[in-house]
Amino acid sequence: MRKIVFFSLFLVILAGSFLYLTGSVYAPKGPAKEAHAMEKSIAFARRQSASKYAAKEFTECISLHRKTMAEWKAQNQLWIIRRKYDKLSDLIGQTTEMAVLAGKKAVEKSGSMKQFIEETQAHLIERDQYFTEKFRVLPLEMETLKDHSEAHLLLKEAIEASGRGDLNSAYKKLIVAYEDFSELELTVRKKLDEYFESYPSWEKWYKNTVYNSRENKSYAIVVDKMAHECLLLKDGNVIGRYEAELSLNWIGHKRQQGDMATPEGVYKVTKKINHKNTKYHKALLINYPNDNDIINFEKSIREGILSSSAKIGGLIEIHGDGGKGKDWTEGCVALANNDIDKLYAMVNTGTPVTIVGSLIPLQELFN
């Protein structure tokens, strides 16, 4: 009897798993991409004061949007394989068209559509170039890079459409691209704002390093991660600047082994490693983790920020084999072989090594 009960239970679980899996595979997909374009169109119409200059169309747009959201909520309350998105897709299409119409009417009332498209294209081209030159050098999440590629493509398509006189298509693509670039910039700015909360500490470490170098008439090494520079100081003065390549995830302090981050803090050279004992030409081993790193690591484990199985890592070096033109290390600082030769010849064990996020405030770097 017990075997029959267990077998029946097994069949129920098996059937449930099958239904779940088939539901996941064969269930209709929600129109997320179309909804994204709809929201961008509404936001852009709102930016153009459509509620004032195209009140009738914008009011209808908002009414359609409410119906759209109600339909989406109703479908999401159904079992996954019973959901049908045909009506929802129609509502999204109607809402988007009305948002576009409201936005266009508002633009036309405040000026020429052709002029608006030309000015918006020029504006977005500048923003696209700024993002490429300033932000794409940062270790951004793949999703952010993907979003930028899509915004860049939309802008390109809009320019092509306006070039062949299809102003309607150009307008539709531009308004989505405009909002996409705005979201991208907010995402990156938020990441940088959070990162630069440590700037007061970086500034203090650097000033102390310069002061001690001057007072002790000694050498010191400073790594500026944002500038990708390794500085050599003597008597408090910078006597050498070397291009540095960092880890794949260099924004932020190294917290644990395997996080692909370059540490930040005040360290010292603990060992000079010649070409016979390293695959990276020459290397200067530093004392990561230092006491502060260990304290913060243990605190992060206690607070559940890091897993109890996490390891703090080590073997952080300033080494050679750099000059690749990209960030590639697992936490170390890489210099071109000629540069590590110069650094290696002038410093000794005990030489201070200060690693900071930036020597320049955020507002001066990204104005």
Secondary structure as UniProt FT lines:
FT   HELIX           2..26
FT   HELIX           32..47
FT   TURN            48..49
FT   HELIX           50..53
FT   HELIX           55..76
FT   HELIX           80..82
FT   HELIX           86..110
FT   HELIX           113..130
FT   HELIX           131..135
FT   TURN            136..137
FT   HELIX           142..163
FT   TURN            164..165
FT   HELIX           167..195
FT   HELIX           196..198
FT   HELIX           199..216
FT   STRAND          219..224
FT   TURN            225..228
FT   STRAND          229..234
FT   TURN            235..236
FT   STRAND          237..243
FT   TURN            248..249
FT   TURN            257..258
FT   STRAND          265..273
FT   TURN            275..276
FT   STRAND          283..286
FT   HELIX           291..302
FT   TURN            303..304
FT   TURN            308..309
FT   STRAND          317..319
FT   STRAND          333..334
FT   HELIX           337..346
FT   TURN            349..350
FT   STRAND          352..356
FT   HELIX           362..365
//
